[in-house]
Amino acid sequence: MKKFISYFVFCFIIFVCACSVLFNLNKPEKKETKKLTKVKVSEVAHTIFYAPQYVAIEKGFFKEEGLDIELILSNGADKVSAAVLSGDADIGFSGSEATIYVYNGGEKDYLKTFAQLTQKDGTFIVSREKIDNFKLDDLIDKKIIGGRAGGMPEMTLEYIIKSNNIDISKIEIDTSVAFAAMSGSFIGGNGDFVTLFEPTASEVEEQGYGYVVASLGELGGVVPYTSYSAKSSYIEKNKETIAAFTRAIQKGLDYVENHSDKEVAKVILNQFPDTSLKSIEKSVKNYRKIEAWPKSTSFTKESFDHLQDIMLDYGIIDKKVSYDKLIYVQK
């Protein structure tokens, strides 16, 4: 009897061991979770104009590249530059003019642009009164809220006016209103016109406070309007992070290029919880119509020079800075 019990116990142990081996063989291997590199990005505004960036976030393109992105809203390119220079942000996202200001200011560890997201001005002129077949002449003897002095929207506005041989002294351009307060100021009764990004421009129109009559992007030409920059030292020490970030943005641009307005709107809806899907879709359509988004994150010397032509015309710089000095070309 004892022999039988011993034999039974022995067989049971063998059976348990065999089952254990088979279970472990069939058990799916745990994939090692790749540690993501944290990257803080200071963005100049939160607008549908930057749809490809939000697509890259919502579709997980940054995570695919091993990056964990934290967005920090810093209204104004000057505040974006300050955040990057102080180390509060790793990457700045604003107009490329910011890098020129920092360089001309004598900063040793100056900012370099490494990728663009938009290639045209993203603001629309909104009129208080309905104007059929709007012309820039309609701005004469009127007041327009133009944005911060020295900011790309306001500089582009003045460049366009003067390029069309209009006496700018006959137009009152209000540069005293902070970016975030422009729509509210206009709705409150200030000015005859205002320049606004989407979806704000369309929302003002839908609410009955004004009418979208023109696109500054359509009138202003191709420039590296909104781009990504970082301190020279950060780029030098984090070349792979910069490359991975750029690849993720390129995936975002490709997605927008190859998908419908509604598909893009659905992807980025989470980024604009207070805006309807219909409104976002309309905004995407408006930006696609003016070819606001480039096909590539890289941009030419010609477009960078055009940006500086606008700045020279405005009188905020007295000479151009070399493309090679401020643009980090990835290899």
SELUMKOL-432787 format. One record per residue (C-alpha): residue in three letters; x, y, z. Coordinates in Angstrom, 3 decimals, padded with zeros to 6 digits. Layout:
// SELUMKOL-432787
NODE rest u v w
NODE Ala X Y Z
...
This chain:
// SELUMKOL-432787
NODE rest u v w
NODE Met 000.000 000.000 000.000
NODE Lys 002.796 002.401 000.912
NODE Lys 004.496 001.617 -002.385
NODE Phe 001.283 002.403 -004.232
NODE Ile 000.875 005.734 -002.440
NODE Ser 004.504 006.664 -003.118
NODE Tyr 004.060 005.763 -006.760
NODE Phe 000.875 007.855 -006.975
NODE Val 002.529 010.881 -005.362
NODE Phe 005.496 010.543 -007.696
NODE Cys 003.199 010.426 -010.765
NODE Phe 001.212 013.411 -009.489
NODE Ile 004.396 015.486 -009.073
NODE Ile 005.502 014.572 -012.597
NODE Phe 002.069 015.564 -013.925
NODE Val 002.134 018.952 -012.133
NODE Cys 005.645 019.696 -013.400
NODE Ala 004.665 018.788 -016.952
NODE Cys 001.586 021.032 -016.806
NODE Ser 003.697 023.858 -015.422
NODE Val 006.197 023.548 -018.274
NODE Leu 003.434 023.452 -020.901
NODE Phe 001.681 026.481 -019.336
NODE Asn 004.870 028.527 -019.378
NODE Leu 005.558 027.553 -022.969
NODE Asn 002.110 028.693 -024.067
NODE Lys 002.131 031.823 -021.921
NODE Pro 002.754 034.932 -024.058
NODE Glu 006.066 036.594 -023.378
NODE Lys 005.879 039.922 -021.648
NODE Lys 007.134 042.621 -023.926
NODE Glu 009.601 044.923 -022.304
NODE Thr 008.027 048.329 -021.963
NODE Lys 010.289 050.837 -023.611
NODE Lys 010.886 053.826 -021.385
NODE Leu 009.678 056.974 -023.119
NODE Thr 011.803 060.100 -023.258
NODE Lys 009.971 063.047 -021.712
NODE Val 009.911 066.157 -023.911
NODE Lys 008.306 069.420 -022.798
NODE Val 006.982 071.519 -025.678
NODE Ser 005.969 075.149 -025.206
NODE Glu 003.327 076.014 -027.821
NODE Val 002.435 079.563 -028.775
NODE Ala -001.309 078.864 -029.061
NODE His -003.768 075.979 -029.094
NODE Thr -005.478 076.135 -032.465
NODE Ile -006.687 073.843 -035.246
NODE Phe -004.012 075.534 -037.340
NODE Tyr -001.685 073.033 -035.643
NODE Ala -003.794 069.987 -036.516
NODE Pro -000.866 067.793 -037.690
NODE Gln 000.784 068.145 -034.271
NODE Tyr -002.385 067.062 -032.468
NODE Val -002.831 064.187 -034.900
NODE Ala 000.696 063.046 -033.992
NODE Ile -000.276 063.116 -030.312
NODE Glu -003.691 061.455 -030.640
NODE Lys -002.540 058.757 -033.073
NODE Gly 000.409 057.856 -030.849
NODE Phe 003.080 058.823 -033.372
NODE Phe 005.275 060.371 -030.669
NODE Lys 005.033 057.239 -028.532
NODE Glu 005.961 055.150 -031.567
NODE Glu 009.137 057.212 -031.682
NODE Gly 009.785 056.684 -027.946
NODE Leu 008.675 060.138 -026.817
NODE Asp 006.300 061.312 -024.099
NODE Ile 005.137 064.824 -025.038
NODE Glu 003.977 067.391 -022.500
NODE Leu 002.415 070.520 -024.022
NODE Ile 002.766 073.825 -022.189
NODE Leu 000.687 076.745 -023.463
NODE Ser 002.701 079.993 -023.618
NODE Asn 000.679 082.693 -025.365
NODE Gly 003.113 084.653 -027.539
NODE Ala 006.358 083.724 -029.290
NODE Asp 008.310 085.825 -026.786
NODE Lys 006.957 083.699 -023.924
NODE Val 007.775 080.507 -025.824
NODE Ser 011.373 081.651 -026.282
NODE Ala 011.619 082.561 -022.606
NODE Ala 010.368 079.108 -021.596
NODE Val 012.951 077.356 -023.758
NODE Leu 015.846 079.611 -022.765
NODE Ser 015.047 079.183 -019.062
NODE Gly 014.833 075.403 -019.362
NODE Asp 011.127 075.247 -018.518
NODE Ala 010.617 073.686 -021.950
NODE Asp 012.870 071.582 -024.180
NODE Ile 011.316 072.585 -027.487
NODE Gly 009.592 075.781 -028.512
NODE Phe 006.755 075.900 -031.025
NODE Ser 006.114 079.366 -032.453
NODE Gly 006.922 081.611 -035.369
NODE Ser 010.484 081.307 -036.683
NODE Glu 010.932 085.019 -036.088
NODE Ala 011.515 084.164 -032.422
NODE Thr 014.862 082.531 -033.217
NODE Ile 015.959 085.684 -035.038
NODE Tyr 015.079 087.901 -032.072
NODE Val 017.003 085.644 -029.681
NODE Tyr 020.054 085.506 -031.955
NODE Asn 020.097 089.265 -032.530
NODE Gly 019.782 089.723 -028.767
NODE Gly 023.235 088.229 -028.335
NODE Glu 022.217 084.960 -026.637
NODE Lys 025.198 082.570 -026.773
NODE Asp 023.124 079.402 -026.526
NODE Tyr 020.673 080.687 -029.135
NODE Leu 017.683 078.876 -030.617
NODE Lys 017.758 076.908 -033.842
NODE Thr 014.769 075.833 -035.900
NODE Phe 014.731 072.153 -036.862
NODE Ala 011.261 071.551 -038.345
NODE Gln 008.236 073.452 -039.622
NODE Leu 004.559 072.592 -039.149
NODE Thr 002.822 075.393 -041.057
NODE Gln 003.922 077.267 -044.154
NODE Lys 001.453 080.157 -044.284
NODE Asp -000.155 082.673 -041.965
NODE Gly -003.024 080.992 -040.139
NODE Thr -005.195 084.026 -039.385
NODE Phe -008.390 085.142 -041.087
NODE Ile -009.745 088.672 -041.318
NODE Val -013.131 088.899 -039.613
NODE Ser -015.343 091.895 -040.404
NODE Arg -018.017 093.329 -038.139
NODE Glu -020.180 094.055 -041.169
NODE Lys -020.931 091.692 -044.027
NODE Ile -018.785 092.566 -047.060
NODE Asp -019.273 090.817 -050.385
NODE Asn -016.099 090.557 -052.491
NODE Phe -013.832 091.951 -049.751
NODE Lys -010.762 093.909 -050.888
NODE Leu -007.895 095.179 -048.749
NODE Asp -009.039 098.702 -049.658
NODE Asp -012.021 098.030 -047.393
NODE Leu -009.632 098.430 -044.439
NODE Ile -008.970 102.090 -045.250
NODE Asp -010.262 104.491 -042.576
NODE Lys -011.156 101.486 -040.421
NODE Lys -009.730 099.912 -037.261
NODE Ile -008.408 096.359 -037.185
NODE Ile -007.190 094.430 -034.137
NODE Gly -003.972 093.012 -035.537
NODE Gly -002.212 091.203 -032.705
NODE Arg 001.035 091.745 -030.837
NODE Ala 003.497 094.206 -032.396
NODE Gly 006.420 092.214 -033.786
NODE Gly 004.428 088.985 -033.916
NODE Met 004.046 087.190 -037.238
NODE Pro 000.289 087.769 -037.661
NODE Glu 000.621 091.522 -037.237
NODE Met 003.799 091.806 -039.314
NODE Thr 002.250 089.733 -042.099
NODE Leu -000.848 091.918 -042.052
NODE Glu 001.206 095.089 -042.509
NODE Tyr 003.378 093.453 -045.184
NODE Ile 000.321 092.437 -047.188
NODE Ile -001.236 095.889 -046.921
NODE Lys 001.922 097.655 -048.102
NODE Ser 002.581 095.069 -050.819
NODE Asn -000.778 095.984 -052.304
NODE Asn 000.217 099.660 -052.501
NODE Ile -002.167 100.752 -049.770
NODE Asp -001.205 103.664 -047.543
NODE Ile -000.959 101.950 -044.166
NODE Ser -001.239 105.279 -042.350
NODE Lys -004.908 105.334 -043.405
NODE Ile -005.612 102.158 -041.443
NODE Glu -005.690 102.020 -037.642
NODE Ile -004.006 098.802 -036.505
NODE Asp -004.555 098.051 -032.817
NODE Thr -001.592 096.113 -031.367
NODE Ser -002.498 096.686 -027.730
NODE Val -004.831 093.703 -027.311
NODE Ala -003.305 090.473 -025.954
NODE Phe -003.594 087.450 -028.251
NODE Ala -005.966 085.539 -025.993
NODE Ala -008.274 088.560 -025.655
NODE Met -008.609 089.544 -029.322
NODE Ser -011.913 087.823 -030.075
NODE Gly -013.455 089.019 -026.805
NODE Ser -012.337 092.573 -027.467
NODE Phe -013.875 092.477 -030.951
NODE Ile -017.135 090.955 -029.702
NODE Gly -017.195 093.674 -027.047
NODE Gly -017.280 096.351 -029.740
NODE Asn -013.606 097.195 -030.348
NODE Gly -012.623 097.647 -034.001
NODE Asp -014.199 097.118 -037.393
NODE Phe -012.038 094.079 -038.168
NODE Val -009.949 091.520 -036.292
NODE Thr -007.482 088.801 -037.311
NODE Leu -008.235 085.415 -035.732
NODE Phe -007.069 081.825 -035.951
NODE Glu -009.454 078.898 -036.347
NODE Pro -011.686 077.723 -034.817
NODE Thr -012.178 081.165 -033.209
NODE Ala -012.781 082.948 -036.535
NODE Ser -015.550 080.534 -037.559
NODE Glu -017.039 080.539 -034.053
NODE Val -017.296 084.342 -034.042
NODE Glu -019.071 084.109 -037.396
NODE Glu -021.403 081.319 -036.235
NODE Gln -022.333 083.339 -033.142
NODE Gly -023.330 086.273 -035.349
NODE Tyr -020.626 088.695 -034.220
NODE Gly -018.786 088.980 -037.537
NODE Tyr -017.991 087.589 -040.970
NODE Val -014.839 085.835 -042.207
NODE Val -013.851 087.801 -045.321
NODE Ala -010.232 086.893 -046.133
NODE Ser -007.247 084.680 -045.316
NODE Leu -003.904 086.328 -044.571
NODE Gly -002.217 083.022 -045.401
NODE Glu -003.634 083.088 -048.894
NODE Leu -002.422 086.663 -049.346
NODE Gly 000.954 086.453 -047.612
NODE Gly 002.831 083.655 -049.406
NODE Val 004.983 080.769 -048.177
NODE Val 007.047 081.204 -044.995
NODE Pro 008.126 078.857 -042.149
NODE Tyr 005.263 080.410 -040.213
NODE Thr 005.132 078.080 -037.213
NODE Ser 008.097 075.885 -036.441
NODE Tyr 009.960 073.950 -033.764
NODE Ser 013.149 075.234 -032.203
NODE Ala 015.460 074.364 -029.340
NODE Lys 018.632 075.689 -027.763
NODE Ser 021.768 074.877 -029.729
NODE Ser 023.138 072.920 -026.757
NODE Tyr 019.961 070.834 -026.423
NODE Ile 020.033 069.895 -030.103
NODE Glu 023.703 068.934 -029.891
NODE Lys 023.127 066.681 -026.870
NODE Asn 019.803 065.206 -028.035
NODE Lys 020.112 064.637 -031.769
NODE Glu 018.178 061.368 -031.689
NODE Thr 015.346 062.975 -029.710
NODE Ile 015.175 065.800 -032.252
NODE Ala 015.156 063.259 -035.095
NODE Ala 012.437 061.166 -033.403
NODE Phe 010.333 064.285 -032.744
NODE Thr 010.647 065.342 -036.385
NODE Arg 009.640 061.881 -037.619
NODE Ala 006.498 061.997 -035.458
NODE Ile 005.559 065.434 -036.839
NODE Gln 006.133 064.192 -040.375
NODE Lys 003.735 061.307 -039.684
NODE Gly 001.186 063.874 -038.539
NODE Leu 001.624 065.894 -041.734
NODE Asp 001.314 062.725 -043.839
NODE Tyr -001.883 061.713 -042.043
NODE Val -003.515 065.102 -042.634
NODE Glu -002.405 065.032 -046.265
NODE Asn -003.936 061.605 -046.879
NODE His -007.170 061.787 -044.880
NODE Ser -010.405 063.720 -045.189
NODE Asp -011.319 066.831 -043.211
NODE Lys -013.823 064.826 -041.157
NODE Glu -011.300 062.067 -040.398
NODE Val -008.750 064.624 -039.209
NODE Ala -011.430 066.421 -037.172
NODE Lys -012.434 063.188 -035.422
NODE Val -008.817 062.452 -034.485
NODE Ile -008.149 065.864 -032.918
NODE Leu -011.605 066.348 -031.342
NODE Asn -010.200 065.382 -027.936
NODE Gln -007.822 068.354 -028.133
NODE Phe -010.743 070.792 -028.462
NODE Pro -013.419 069.586 -026.017
NODE Asp -015.366 072.859 -026.199
NODE Thr -015.560 072.849 -030.001
NODE Ser -018.029 070.852 -032.086
NODE Leu -016.897 068.259 -034.611
NODE Lys -018.633 070.260 -037.334
NODE Ser -016.707 073.407 -036.424
NODE Ile -013.374 071.559 -036.323
NODE Glu -014.066 069.955 -039.697
NODE Lys -014.849 073.391 -041.170
NODE Ser -011.607 074.800 -039.750
NODE Val -009.547 071.931 -041.175
NODE Lys -011.194 072.522 -044.541
NODE Asn -010.361 076.242 -044.422
NODE Tyr -006.697 075.567 -043.657
NODE Arg -006.415 072.847 -046.273
NODE Lys -007.902 075.222 -048.840
NODE Ile -005.060 077.730 -048.395
NODE Glu -002.414 074.948 -048.232
NODE Ala -001.442 075.957 -044.712
NODE Trp 000.373 072.672 -044.066
NODE Pro 003.547 071.688 -045.920
NODE Lys 004.242 068.192 -047.173
NODE Ser 007.592 068.139 -045.354
NODE Thr 009.002 069.421 -042.054
NODE Ser 012.020 070.871 -043.858
NODE Phe 011.846 074.282 -045.486
NODE Thr 013.892 076.216 -047.999
NODE Lys 016.246 079.140 -047.684
NODE Glu 013.849 081.072 -049.941
NODE Ser 010.938 080.739 -047.519
NODE Phe 013.169 081.720 -044.579
NODE Asp 014.366 084.750 -046.540
NODE His 010.749 085.694 -047.296
NODE Leu 010.039 085.608 -043.577
NODE Gln 012.907 088.039 -043.039
NODE Asp 011.679 090.223 -045.914
NODE Ile 008.477 090.680 -043.920
NODE Met 010.488 091.544 -040.805
NODE Leu 012.728 093.976 -042.694
NODE Asp 009.695 095.678 -044.199
NODE Tyr 008.224 096.010 -040.716
NODE Gly 011.473 097.602 -039.514
NODE Ile 012.029 095.226 -036.613
NODE Ile 015.372 093.975 -038.001
NODE Asp 017.916 095.831 -040.125
NODE Lys 019.607 092.863 -041.803
NODE Lys 019.005 089.203 -042.486
NODE Val 020.492 086.349 -040.484
NODE Ser 022.053 083.478 -042.411
NODE Tyr 019.818 080.452 -042.999
NODE Asp 022.766 078.211 -042.109
NODE Lys 023.194 079.971 -038.777
NODE Leu 019.666 079.449 -037.429
NODE Ile 018.428 076.295 -039.173
NODE Tyr 019.463 072.848 -037.928
NODE Val 019.483 070.546 -040.951
NODE Gln 019.074 066.913 -039.915
NODE Lys 021.161 064.309 -041.691
